[in-house]
Amino acid sequence: MDQLIEQIVQQVLKELGTTAHQAEQGLFNDIETAIIQAEIAQKKVARLSMAAREQIIQNIRTATLDNAALLAEMAVNETGMGNVAHKIAKHELLAAKTPGTEDISTQAFSGDHGLTLIEQGPFGVIGAITPCTNPSETILCNTIGMLAAGNTVVFNPHPAAVNTSNYAVQLINKASYDAGGPENIAVSTLKPTQETGNTLFKHDMIKLLAVTGGPGVVTSALQSGKRAIGAGAGNPPVLVDETADIKAAAKHIVSGASFDNNLPCISEKKVVVVNKVADELVYYMKEAGAYLVSAQEAQQLAQTVIETVQGKPRLNRACVGKSAQELLKKINIDSDAKLIIFESDEHHILIKEELMMPILGIVRVQHIDEAISTAVRLEQGNRHSAHMHSKNIDNLTRFGQEADTAIFVKNAPSYAAIGFGGEGFCTFTIASRTGEGLTSSRTFTKSRRCVLGDNFCIR
């Protein structure tokens, strides 16, 4: 069977004119060829020892650190979004805190009737859709987890970040080759489209889908008939009650909401604050680097960053991921602010929409009950992320329960959720919609039970 697949691959490569150099790098003109090559590589990966997989992963970590600045600059230049320094930090984070083979564990049960093992095995070839917001970060992080579990992966990167994404794929395959591992442990197409993505959804060789993107592509994956891990949209509110350390809360909110120009799906997207401490919060947010715009200026911003297409609001892509300074210049304001803030009610378009820009609306409420109900409405049922600043354990508990999100950060910037200044591992695929939450190596495995009757119980 392996020989037959190899013959098919060589014939397809010949017909398509794909060069051996491209194949060695894991990049292909044709998605079908990429999938077949990943299938061949997976059979080799499955036979690798855990130690061998871990050596490849260590090489990927090293390559990520060595190329962090280059990948960050490539992403900002190619997509026009984000902050180079913050993207460097994200690459450093994933290199240090993405789980590898240590996340794959075995359970054992022994008794009068023998020994039972429950082990985690690979799915095989995974089809992955990746975003333009965290292009190389998602590819490197996903590959570490998928490879640790014994899988290979076919990426369909966002077309707006294809060069950055595919450079990451090249780094991964070089890391494997240098460690004595197989090539094509991660593959990609040179020209990703919706059609190539649909091929992943339908192809018989793809055993699992991992989709990091908007609600549309996640829905398509869930309708494919395959097992799918769906990391969809987030729209996180941050709630501040009267018991919070307001100065610290202001600093954390400004840091989190301005990180990588608010591109991360976990970033604070709006503030709900109890009126008693609202003035103090705004004061300290300004002190921490936020610029407060008037209601009229907020309306000018809305007209700039939101378009109306067929009667529906849509983000102006030319504004997504831009810095606060760039956005303020669009309404003739010169400032070195990190974040733009304004006050309004919860119905303002810049508060309802998930902007992915360093613009943060502030909604005042009278008490904690109103704060919780308002924040839950503004989260819009994504069940992705929510944040809160409070010293009242009852309030924290209530909001956490009612928000029911995959991530709930308390008294810290939003990015603490992925291990940046917080405890826990790193991931850039947060599967709130399908329930896995923060994905890791173990997420990309299937459970196997191995039973030995009436033996190996020694006591």
C-alpha positions in Angstrom: 0.0 0.0 0.0 2.8 2.4 0.9 4.6 1.7 -2.4 1.4 2.3 -4.3 0.8 5.6 -2.6 4.5 6.6 -3.3 4.0 5.8 -7.0 0.9 7.9 -7.2 2.7 10.8 -5.5 5.6 10.7 -7.9 3.2 10.6 -10.9 1.2 13.6 -9.6 4.4 15.5 -8.9 5.5 14.9 -12.4 2.2 16.0 -13.9 2.0 19.1 -11.8 5.6 20.1 -12.2 6.1 20.3 -8.5 9.8 20.5 -7.8 11.6 18.2 -5.4 12.8 21.3 -3.5 9.2 22.3 -2.8 8.3 18.7 -1.8 11.2 18.6 0.6 10.1 21.8 2.2 6.5 20.5 2.7 5.0 23.0 0.1 3.0 21.8 -2.9 1.2 23.3 -5.8 -1.6 20.8 -5.3 -3.5 20.0 -2.1 -4.1 16.4 -3.1 -0.3 15.8 -3.4 0.2 17.5 0.0 -2.3 15.2 1.6 -0.8 12.1 0.1 2.7 13.1 1.2 1.4 13.8 4.7 -0.1 10.3 4.8 3.2 8.7 3.8 5.0 10.8 6.5 2.5 9.8 9.2 3.2 6.1 8.8 6.8 7.0 9.6 6.0 9.3 12.4 3.8 6.6 14.0 6.8 4.3 14.2 9.0 6.9 15.8 9.8 6.5 19.5 8.5 9.2 21.8 12.1 10.3 22.3 12.6 10.8 18.6 9.4 12.8 18.4 10.6 14.9 21.3 13.9 15.6 19.6 12.1 16.9 16.5 9.9 19.1 18.8 13.0 20.5 20.5 14.4 21.4 17.1 11.1 23.1 16.2 11.3 25.1 19.5 14.9 26.1 18.7 13.9 27.1 15.1 11.0 29.2 16.4 13.3 31.1 18.8 16.0 31.6 16.1 13.4 32.9 13.6 11.0 34.7 16.0 11.9 38.2 14.9 11.9 37.3 11.2 8.5 35.6 11.5 7.1 38.5 13.4 8.3 41.0 10.8 7.0 38.8 7.9 3.5 38.6 9.5 3.2 42.3 10.0 4.5 43.1 6.6 2.4 40.6 4.8 -0.9 41.1 6.7 -0.5 44.7 7.7 -1.7 43.8 11.2 -0.2 43.6 14.6 2.9 44.6 16.5 6.3 43.1 15.8 7.5 43.1 19.4 4.4 41.4 20.6 4.5 38.8 17.9 8.1 38.1 18.8 6.9 37.5 22.4 4.2 35.1 21.2 6.8 33.0 19.3 9.0 32.9 22.4 6.0 31.9 24.5 5.0 29.0 22.2 8.6 27.8 22.0 8.8 27.6 25.8 5.3 26.6 26.9 3.6 24.5 24.2 3.2 20.9 25.5 5.1 18.2 23.8 5.2 14.4 24.4 5.0 14.9 28.1 1.3 15.6 27.6 0.6 12.1 26.3 -0.1 9.9 29.3 -1.1 6.3 30.0 -3.6 5.1 32.6 -3.4 1.6 34.1 -5.9 -0.5 36.1 -4.9 -3.8 37.7 -6.8 -6.2 39.8 -7.9 -9.8 40.1 -8.8 -10.0 36.5 -5.6 -8.7 35.0 -4.3 -5.4 33.6 -5.9 -2.8 31.5 -4.1 0.1 29.9 -5.7 3.2 28.4 -3.3 4.9 25.9 -3.6 7.9 23.6 -2.9 7.2 20.0 -2.8 9.4 16.8 -5.7 10.1 14.5 -3.4 10.0 11.5 -3.4 13.0 9.1 -5.0 16.1 10.4 -6.4 18.9 8.2 -5.9 22.3 9.8 -7.2 25.8 8.8 -5.1 28.6 10.3 -5.8 32.4 10.6 -3.9 35.5 9.5 -4.0 37.0 13.0 -1.5 34.4 14.5 -0.3 32.7 11.3 3.1 31.2 12.1 2.3 31.0 15.8 -0.7 28.7 15.2 1.2 26.5 12.7 4.2 26.0 15.0 2.1 25.5 18.1 -0.3 23.1 16.4 2.5 21.1 14.8 4.2 20.5 18.1 1.1 19.1 19.7 0.0 17.1 16.7 3.4 15.6 16.1 3.8 14.7 19.8 0.6 12.7 19.5 2.0 10.9 16.4 0.1 12.8 13.7 1.1 14.7 10.6 -0.8 17.8 9.4 -1.9 19.4 6.2 -2.3 23.2 6.6 -4.6 25.4 4.6 -3.3 28.8 5.7 -5.2 32.0 5.4 -4.4 33.5 2.0 -3.5 36.8 3.6 -0.7 35.2 5.5 0.4 32.4 3.1 4.1 33.4 2.9 4.5 33.7 6.6 2.6 30.5 7.2 4.5 28.5 4.6 7.8 29.7 5.9 6.9 28.2 9.3 6.1 24.9 7.5 9.5 25.0 5.9 11.1 25.5 9.3 9.2 22.6 10.8 10.4 20.2 8.1 14.0 21.3 8.3 13.7 20.7 12.1 12.5 17.2 11.5 15.2 16.5 8.8 18.0 17.8 11.1 16.8 15.4 13.8 16.8 12.4 11.5 13.0 12.5 11.2 10.8 12.2 8.1 10.1 15.1 5.8 6.5 16.4 5.2 5.5 16.1 8.9 3.7 19.3 8.1 2.6 20.3 4.6 0.8 23.1 3.0 -0.4 24.4 -0.4 1.3 27.3 -2.2 -2.1 28.7 -3.1 -4.6 28.2 -0.4 -8.2 28.9 -1.3 -11.7 28.1 0.0 -11.7 25.2 -2.5 -8.5 23.7 -1.0 -10.0 24.0 2.4 -13.1 22.2 1.3 -10.8 19.4 0.0 -9.5 18.9 3.5 -13.0 18.7 4.8 -14.0 15.9 2.4 -10.8 13.9 1.8 -10.8 10.3 3.0 -7.2 10.5 4.2 -8.0 13.4 6.6 -9.1 11.8 9.9 -9.4 14.9 12.1 -10.0 18.6 11.4 -8.6 21.5 13.5 -10.0 24.8 12.5 -8.8 28.1 14.0 -10.8 30.9 12.4 -14.2 32.6 12.2 -17.6 31.1 12.7 -18.2 30.4 9.0 -15.3 28.1 8.5 -15.8 26.4 11.9 -19.5 25.7 10.9 -18.3 24.2 7.5 -15.9 21.9 9.4 -18.6 20.8 11.8 -20.8 20.0 8.8 -18.1 17.9 7.1 -19.1 14.6 8.8 -15.6 14.4 10.3 -14.5 14.8 13.9 -13.6 18.5 14.2 -12.0 20.7 16.7 -13.4 24.2 16.3 -11.7 27.4 17.6 -14.3 30.0 16.7 -14.8 33.7 17.4 -14.5 35.3 20.8 -15.8 38.7 22.0 -14.5 38.9 25.6 -15.9 41.4 28.0 -13.9 42.5 31.1 -15.9 43.3 34.2 -14.7 45.6 37.0 -16.6 45.8 40.3 -16.2 48.2 43.2 -13.9 45.8 45.2 -11.2 45.7 42.5 -7.7 47.2 42.8 -8.7 49.8 40.2 -5.2 51.0 39.4 -4.0 47.5 38.8 -7.1 46.7 36.8 -6.6 49.7 34.6 -3.0 48.7 33.9 -3.9 45.1 33.1 -6.8 46.0 30.8 -4.7 48.5 28.8 -1.9 45.9 28.5 -4.2 43.1 27.4 -6.4 45.1 25.1 -3.4 46.7 23.3 -1.4 43.5 23.0 -0.6 42.8 19.3 -3.1 45.6 18.5 -6.0 43.6 20.0 -5.8 40.8 17.4 -5.9 37.8 19.8 -9.4 36.4 20.2 -8.8 36.4 24.0 -8.2 40.1 24.2 -10.5 42.4 26.2 -13.0 43.8 23.7 -15.2 45.9 26.0 -15.4 47.0 29.6 -18.3 46.8 31.9 -17.7 48.7 35.1 -19.7 49.5 38.3 -20.4 53.2 38.2 -19.0 53.8 41.7 -15.4 53.2 40.4 -15.9 54.1 36.7 -14.3 57.5 36.9 -11.3 56.1 38.8 -10.9 53.3 36.2 -10.9 55.7 33.3 -8.4 58.0 35.1 -5.9 55.2 35.6 -6.5 53.7 32.1 -5.4 57.1 30.7 -2.4 57.1 33.0 -1.5 53.6 31.7 -1.5 54.7 28.1 -5.1 54.9 26.9 -6.6 57.9 25.0 -10.2 58.9 25.8 -12.2 60.0 22.8 -15.4 62.0 22.9 -18.8 60.6 21.8 -18.4 62.5 18.6 -14.9 61.2 18.0 -16.1 57.6 18.8 -18.7 58.1 16.1 -16.1 59.2 13.6 -14.1 56.1 14.5 -17.1 53.9 13.9 -17.6 55.4 10.5 -14.0 54.7 9.7 -13.5 51.2 11.0 -17.0 49.7 10.3 -18.3 49.3 6.7 -21.9 48.5 5.7 -22.2 45.7 3.2 -25.6 44.7 2.0 -27.1 46.4 5.0 -24.9 44.6 7.5 -21.9 46.0 9.5 -18.5 44.6 8.6 -15.0 45.4 9.8 -12.9 47.6 7.5 -10.1 45.2 6.9 -7.7 48.1 6.3 -8.2 49.0 10.0 -8.0 45.5 11.6 -4.9 45.1 13.7 -3.7 48.6 13.3 -2.1 50.5 16.2 -4.0 53.1 18.2 -1.8 55.8 16.8 -2.7 54.9 13.2 -6.4 54.7 14.0 -6.4 58.0 15.8 -4.7 59.7 12.8 -7.6 58.6 10.7 -9.7 61.0 12.7 -7.0 63.7 12.8 -5.7 63.0 16.3 -2.0 62.7 17.0 -1.2 60.6 20.0 1.3 58.0 21.1 -1.5 56.1 23.0 -1.5 52.3 23.1 -5.3 52.0 23.4 -8.4 54.1 22.4 -11.2 54.2 25.0 -14.7 55.8 25.0 -17.8 55.6 27.0 -21.2 54.6 25.7 -24.1 52.2 26.3 -24.0 48.6 25.4 -25.7 49.2 22.0 -22.9 51.2 20.5 -21.6 49.5 17.3 -18.0 49.6 18.5 -19.0 47.8 21.7 -21.2 45.1 20.1 -18.8 44.2 17.3 -15.6 42.2 17.8 -13.2 44.7 16.4 -9.7 43.2 16.7 -8.4 46.8 17.0 -7.2 48.6 20.1 -10.5 50.4 20.6 -12.3 49.6 23.9 -15.8 50.8 24.8 -16.7 51.3 28.4 -20.2 50.7 29.7 -21.2 52.0 33.2 -23.7 50.0 35.3 -25.2 50.6 38.7 -24.4 47.3 40.5 -22.8 43.9 40.2 -26.1 42.2 39.1 -26.4 44.6 36.2 -22.7 44.2 35.4 -22.9 40.4 35.1 -26.1 40.4 33.0 -24.6 43.1 30.7 -21.3 41.4 30.3 -22.9 38.1 29.5 -25.1 39.7 26.8 -22.0 41.4 25.3 -20.1 38.1 25.2 -22.9 37.1 22.7 -22.9 33.4 23.6 -19.5 32.6 22.1 -18.5 30.9 25.3 -14.9 31.8 24.5 -13.3 34.2 27.0 -14.3 36.5 29.8 -12.3 38.5 32.3 -12.9 40.2 35.6 -11.2 42.4 38.2 -12.6 42.0 41.7 -11.6 41.0 45.2 -15.0 39.6 45.9 -14.9 35.8 45.6 -18.7 35.5 45.3 -18.8 38.0 42.5 -16.0 36.2 40.7 -17.7 32.9 41.1 -21.1 34.2 39.8 -19.7 35.8 36.7 -17.5 32.8 35.9 -20.6 30.5 36.2 -22.9 32.7 34.2 -20.4 33.5 31.4 -19.6 29.8 31.1 -16.5 30.5 28.9 -13.6 28.3 28.0 -11.3 31.0 29.5 -12.0 33.1 32.6 -9.1 35.4 33.6 -9.3 37.1 37.0 -7.2 40.1 38.1 -4.7 39.8 35.2 -4.3 40.8 31.6 -6.2 38.6 29.1 -3.0 37.1 27.8 -2.3 35.4 31.1 -4.8 32.8 29.8 -2.2 31.4 27.4 0.6 31.4 29.9 2.0 34.8 29.2 2.6 36.1 32.7 0.2 33.4 34.0 0.5 29.8 34.8 -0.3 27.0 32.4 0.6 26.0 28.9 0.4 27.9 25.6 -1.9 27.4 22.7 -3.2 29.5 19.8 -6.2 27.1 19.1 -8.9 27.6 21.7 -11.7 25.3 20.9 -14.6 26.9 22.8 -17.2 25.9 20.3 -16.5 22.2 20.3 -15.6 22.0 24.0 -12.0 21.1 24.0 -11.0 24.5 25.3 -7.2 25.2 25.2 -5.8 22.5 23.0 -2.6 20.6 23.6 -0.9 17.4 22.4 -3.5 15.2 24.2 -6.3 17.0 22.3 -5.1 15.5 19.0 -5.3 11.8 20.2 -7.9 9.1 20.4 -8.2 6.8 23.4 -7.3 3.1 23.1 -8.0 0.5 25.7 -5.7 -2.6 25.9 -6.8 -5.4 28.2 -4.8 -8.4 29.4 -7.0 -10.9 31.2 -6.0 -12.6 34.4 -2.3 -11.7 34.3 0.2 -9.0 35.4 -1.5 -8.4 38.7 1.4 -8.7 41.1 0.6 -8.1 44.8 
